[in-house]
């Protein structure tokens, strides 16, 4: 009995804290997981994903300390990614020897979850403001400036081309796109990139307003825009079909994201698939979000996460996001000049693809300057254009770097 008790003590996770070389790293990650849980629950920073990511991080590091075989095994995924190794890209090996989160993570690595989420996003998106004001596409494109700026910065800091491309895509402010790009190009960086992407998306109300006020004048912020024209049902049905054909032919690597986004939107706009649209918007989104969050969080194992690279990624992510906002605002100012003062440049900041949060921030800042201003629908045009823009940027980078 005493020997059994002694074995229980020595084999416990608490004992491994002292005996494991990386035990202190796991403890730090457990503390970080608790902070993320606080931000998700108390501060409501992207709670639908932040809580799952934090819990996945917590479980993976507790599992590492206790040497449990029930949840997540970083060694299995290291072998999965080792080119030329016996288990390179061997999902069968993962299924045979993996724990619960290992099996769930297959959906991330295979690019299934991000694409399913894009079906849900498409089903919840109204492209009417973009169709009504096609110039919004320019703002969505301009807001991808931060992606390429951060890509260059990451290259200068010594990251490989694949890693730099994955870091840069944080600037698109699109979590699923960042996750898909990273799993294809630099899966070893998935943890810090996912956390940075969703953290900055959640912090949009804090990051964007100072930049908006710094780059626009009071007169520009007070501009009241004319009401958008009403878009017909036929236009809304034709739009996703045309976009799919054109963009996928132009950049075939965008097919998973653009195809799923437009498929979800067609379910919504066709008027004959209400049940499927409802499933995509609710049940599908909720289930996939559960699996995605906990799977991505599990990659934040202390031995891989706590390094200088992570600090660089967090800083570069902020730079990418800030410069994407700046790019949208500057083109917004240009459109203000060219239109004779009829376009409020604040809608340019909504060119990042965090739908609809970025559009709401544009509305809030504009209404502070002019209480009668209503920019939300005008800002939704660049906002949904940003979703398309970030998918195109990701597809371009994956094509260039062989994703």
C-alpha positions in Angstrom: 0.0 0.0 0.0 2.8 2.4 1.0 4.6 1.6 -2.2 1.5 2.2 -4.3 1.1 5.6 -2.6 4.7 6.4 -3.2 4.4 5.5 -6.9 1.2 7.7 -7.1 3.2 10.7 -5.7 6.3 10.2 -7.8 4.3 9.7 -11.1 1.9 12.6 -10.5 2.0 15.8 -12.5 3.0 17.7 -9.4 6.2 15.6 -9.1 7.0 16.2 -12.8 7.0 19.9 -12.2 10.2 19.5 -10.3 11.8 16.7 -12.3 10.8 17.7 -15.8 13.2 20.1 -17.6 10.4 22.0 -19.2 8.0 21.8 -16.2 8.4 25.5 -15.5 7.4 26.3 -19.1 4.2 24.3 -18.7 3.4 26.2 -15.5 3.8 29.5 -17.2 1.5 28.4 -20.0 -1.0 27.2 -17.5 -0.9 30.8 -16.0 -1.2 32.3 -19.5 -4.2 30.0 -20.1 -5.9 31.3 -17.0 -5.2 34.9 -18.2 -6.8 34.1 -21.6 -9.8 32.6 -19.8 -10.1 35.8 -17.8 -10.0 37.9 -21.0 -12.5 35.7 -22.7 -15.0 35.4 -19.8 -14.6 38.6 -17.9 -13.6 41.0 -20.7 -15.4 39.1 -23.4 -12.5 39.3 -25.9 -13.7 37.0 -28.7 -15.1 34.7 -26.0 -16.5 32.0 -28.4 -13.0 31.2 -29.5 -10.8 32.6 -26.7 -12.4 30.4 -24.0 -11.8 27.3 -26.2 -8.2 28.3 -27.1 -7.4 28.9 -23.4 -8.9 25.6 -22.3 -7.0 23.7 -25.0 -3.8 25.4 -23.8 -4.6 24.5 -20.2 -5.4 20.9 -21.0 -2.3 20.4 -23.2 0.1 21.7 -20.6 -1.5 19.9 -17.7 -1.4 16.8 -19.9 2.3 17.4 -20.6 3.1 17.7 -16.9 1.2 14.6 -15.9 2.5 12.7 -19.0 -1.1 11.7 -19.8 -1.8 9.7 -23.0 -5.5 10.8 -23.0 -5.3 14.3 -24.6 -2.5 15.7 -26.7 1.0 14.5 -27.8 3.3 17.1 -29.3 5.8 14.3 -30.2 3.2 12.8 -32.6 2.8 16.0 -34.4 6.5 16.6 -34.6 6.8 13.2 -36.3 3.9 14.1 -38.5 5.7 17.2 -39.7 9.2 15.7 -40.1 9.8 15.4 -43.8 11.3 12.1 -44.8 10.3 10.6 -41.5 8.4 7.3 -41.1 5.2 9.1 -40.0 5.3 12.2 -42.2 1.7 13.3 -42.9 0.5 9.9 -41.5 -3.0 10.6 -40.1 -3.4 6.9 -39.5 -0.6 7.0 -36.9 -2.3 10.0 -35.2 -5.6 8.1 -35.1 -4.0 5.0 -33.7 -1.9 6.6 -31.0 -3.3 10.0 -30.4 -5.5 11.3 -27.6 -8.8 13.2 -27.8 -7.3 16.6 -28.8 -4.9 15.0 -31.2 -7.8 13.5 -33.1 -9.8 16.8 -33.0 -6.7 18.6 -34.3 -6.7 16.6 -37.5 -9.6 18.9 -38.6 -7.3 21.9 -38.2 -4.3 20.3 -39.9 -6.4 19.1 -42.8 -7.9 22.6 -43.2 -11.4 21.4 -42.5 -12.5 23.6 -39.6 -11.5 27.0 -41.1 -13.4 26.2 -44.3 -16.5 25.0 -42.5 -16.4 28.3 -40.5 -16.3 30.2 -43.8 -19.5 28.5 -44.8 -21.1 29.9 -41.6 -19.6 33.3 -42.2 -20.9 33.4 -45.7 -24.4 32.4 -44.5 -24.3 35.3 -42.0 -22.9 37.9 -44.4 -24.9 40.4 -46.5 -22.9 41.5 -49.5 -25.6 44.1 -50.4 -23.5 47.1 -49.2 -20.5 45.9 -51.3 -22.7 45.3 -54.4 -24.3 48.7 -53.9 -21.0 50.4 -53.6 -18.3 48.4 -55.6 -15.7 51.1 -54.7 -15.6 49.4 -51.3 -13.5 46.7 -52.9 -10.6 49.2 -53.1 -10.8 49.8 -49.4 -10.9 46.0 -48.7 -7.8 45.6 -50.9 -6.0 48.6 -49.2 -6.5 47.0 -45.8 -4.3 44.1 -46.8 -1.3 46.4 -46.8 -0.3 45.3 -43.3 -0.2 41.7 -44.5 2.7 42.4 -46.9 4.4 44.9 -44.6 4.6 42.4 -41.8 5.7 39.7 -44.3 8.7 41.8 -45.2 9.4 42.6 -41.5 9.3 38.9 -40.6 11.8 38.1 -43.4 14.2 40.8 -42.0 13.9 39.1 -38.6 15.1 35.8 -40.0 11.8 33.9 -40.5 11.5 31.7 -43.5 9.3 32.7 -46.4 6.6 30.3 -45.3 6.7 31.5 -41.7 6.7 35.2 -42.8 3.7 34.7 -45.0 1.8 33.0 -42.1 2.7 35.9 -39.7 1.7 38.5 -42.2 -1.8 37.2 -42.7 -2.5 38.2 -39.1 -3.0 41.7 -40.6 -6.1 40.5 -42.4 -7.8 40.3 -39.1 -9.4 37.0 -40.1 -8.8 34.1 -37.6 -9.9 31.2 -39.8 -7.8 32.4 -42.7 -4.8 32.9 -40.5 -5.2 29.4 -39.1 -5.6 27.8 -42.6 -2.6 29.6 -44.0 -0.4 28.7 -41.0 -1.4 25.0 -41.0 -0.4 24.9 -44.7 2.8 26.9 -44.6 4.1 27.0 -41.0 2.2 24.6 -38.7 4.9 24.9 -36.0 3.8 28.5 -35.5 0.1 27.8 -35.3 -0.3 28.5 -31.5 1.2 32.0 -31.3 -0.2 33.1 -34.7 -3.8 32.0 -33.8 -3.6 33.7 -30.4 -2.2 36.9 -31.9 -4.9 36.9 -34.7 -7.8 36.5 -32.3 -6.4 38.7 -29.7 -6.0 41.7 -32.1 -9.5 41.0 -33.5 -10.9 41.3 -30.0 -8.9 44.5 -29.4 -10.2 46.3 -32.5 -12.2 48.8 -30.4 -8.9 49.7 -28.6 -6.5 49.6 -31.5 -8.3 51.3 -34.3 -9.9 54.5 -32.9 -6.5 56.2 -32.0 -5.3 55.5 -35.6 -8.5 56.7 -37.1 -8.3 60.0 -35.2 -4.6 60.5 -35.9 -5.0 60.0 -39.7 -8.3 61.9 -40.3 -9.4 65.4 -39.7 -12.5 66.4 -37.7 -14.1 67.7 -41.0 -13.5 64.3 -42.6 -14.9 62.4 -39.7 -18.1 64.4 -39.8 -18.9 63.6 -43.4 -22.4 62.2 -43.7 -22.7 59.8 -46.6 -25.8 59.3 -48.8 -28.0 56.3 -48.4 -27.0 53.3 -50.4 -29.2 52.1 -53.2 -31.3 49.0 -52.6 -29.8 45.8 -54.1 -32.1 43.3 -55.8 -32.4 39.7 -54.9 -31.1 38.7 -58.3 -27.9 40.7 -57.8 -27.4 39.0 -54.4 -27.8 35.5 -56.0 -25.5 36.2 -58.9 -22.7 37.9 -56.9 -21.4 34.8 -55.1 -21.5 32.7 -58.3 -19.5 35.3 -60.3 -17.0 35.9 -57.5 -16.4 32.2 -57.1 -15.8 31.7 -60.8 -13.5 34.7 -61.3 -11.4 34.5 -58.1 -10.9 30.7 -58.2 -9.9 30.8 -61.8 -7.5 33.7 -61.0 -6.1 32.1 -57.8 -6.9 28.4 -57.6 -5.4 28.1 -54.1 -8.3 30.4 -52.8 -10.9 27.8 -53.7 -11.3 26.3 -50.2 -11.9 29.7 -48.5 -13.7 31.6 -51.3 -15.7 28.6 -52.4 -17.0 27.9 -48.9 -17.6 31.6 -48.2 -19.7 32.0 -51.3 -21.4 28.7 -50.9 -22.6 29.8 -47.4 -23.8 33.1 -48.8 -25.7 31.4 -51.7 -27.5 29.3 -49.1 -28.6 32.5 -47.5 -29.5 34.5 -50.6 -31.1 31.8 -52.8 -34.2 31.7 -50.7 -34.7 28.0 -51.2 -32.3 26.6 -48.6 -33.4 28.3 -45.4 -32.8 25.1 -43.3 -29.3 24.7 -44.6 -28.6 28.4 -44.1 -29.8 28.2 -40.5 -27.7 25.1 -39.8 -24.6 26.9 -41.3 -25.2 30.0 -39.2 -25.9 28.3 -35.9 -25.3 24.6 -35.4 -22.4 24.2 -37.8 -20.6 27.3 -36.6 -21.0 26.5 -33.0 -19.8 22.9 -33.3 -16.8 23.7 -35.4 -15.9 26.7 -33.2 -15.8 24.3 -30.2 -13.4 21.9 -32.0 -11.3 24.6 -33.5 -10.7 26.5 -30.3 -9.6 23.6 -28.1 -7.5 22.1 -30.9 -5.6 25.3 -31.7 -5.1 26.0 -28.0 -3.5 22.6 -27.5 -0.6 23.6 -29.8 0.5 26.1 -27.1 2.6 23.7 -25.2 5.3 25.4 -23.1 8.3 23.8 -24.8 7.2 25.1 -28.2 5.5 28.4 -27.3 7.9 30.1 -24.9 10.6 31.4 -27.1 11.8 34.6 -28.8 9.9 33.7 -32.0 6.6 34.1 -30.1 7.5 37.6 -29.0 8.4 38.5 -32.6 5.1 37.1 -33.8 3.0 39.0 -31.3 4.8 42.3 -32.2 4.7 41.7 -35.9 1.0 40.8 -35.6 0.2 44.1 -34.0 2.2 45.9 -36.8 0.4 44.0 -39.5 -3.0 44.8 -38.0 -2.1 48.5 -37.5 -0.8 48.9 -41.0 -3.8 47.2 -42.5 -6.0 49.8 -40.7 -3.7 52.6 -41.9 -3.8 51.3 -45.5 -7.6 51.4 -45.4 -7.8 54.9 -43.9 -5.3 56.4 -46.4 -7.2 55.1 -49.4 -10.4 56.3 -47.6 -8.8 59.8 -47.5 -7.9 59.6 -51.2 -11.5 58.6 -52.0 -12.7 61.5 -49.9 -10.6 63.9 -52.0 -11.6 62.4 -55.3 -15.3 62.3 -54.4 -15.3 66.0 -53.4 -15.8 65.2 -49.8 -18.7 62.8 -50.2 -17.0 59.7 -48.7 -16.1 59.5 -45.0 -12.6 58.0 -44.8 -13.5 56.3 -41.5 -15.1 53.5 -43.4 -11.6 52.6 -44.8 -10.6 51.2 -41.4 -13.4 48.7 -41.8 -11.5 47.1 -44.7 -10.0 44.6 -42.3 -12.1 41.5 -42.3 -13.3 41.4 -38.7 -17.0 41.3 -39.5 -19.0 43.2 -38.2 -16.8 44.6 -35.4 -14.6 46.8 -37.5 -17.7 48.3 -39.2 -19.2 49.0 -35.8 -16.0 50.8 -34.7 -16.3 53.1 -37.8 -19.9 53.8 -36.9 -19.0 54.6 -33.3 -16.1 57.0 -34.1 -18.1 58.7 -36.8 -21.2 59.2 -34.6 -19.1 60.8 -31.9 -18.1 63.5 -34.3 -21.6 63.9 -35.9 -24.5 62.4 -33.9 -26.7 62.3 -37.0 -24.1 60.2 -38.9 -24.9 56.6 -39.7 -21.9 54.9 -41.3 -22.6 51.3 -40.4 -24.0 50.1 -43.7 -21.4 52.1 -45.6 -18.6 50.5 -43.5 -20.1 47.0 -44.1 -19.1 47.3 -47.8 -15.3 47.5 -47.0 -15.8 45.1 -44.2 -17.1 42.2 -46.3 -14.6 43.2 -49.1 -11.9 42.7 -46.5 -13.1 39.1 -46.0 -12.7 38.5 -49.7 -9.4 40.4 -49.7 -7.8 38.4 -46.8 -8.8 35.2 -48.5 -7.2 36.4 -51.8 -4.0 37.5 -49.9 -3.8 34.1 -48.2 -4.4 32.3 -51.5 -1.6 34.4 -53.2 0.9 33.6 -50.4 0.0 29.9 -50.4 0.5 29.8 -54.2 3.9 31.6 -53.9 5.2 29.4 -51.1 3.7 26.1 -52.2 0.9 25.7 -49.7 
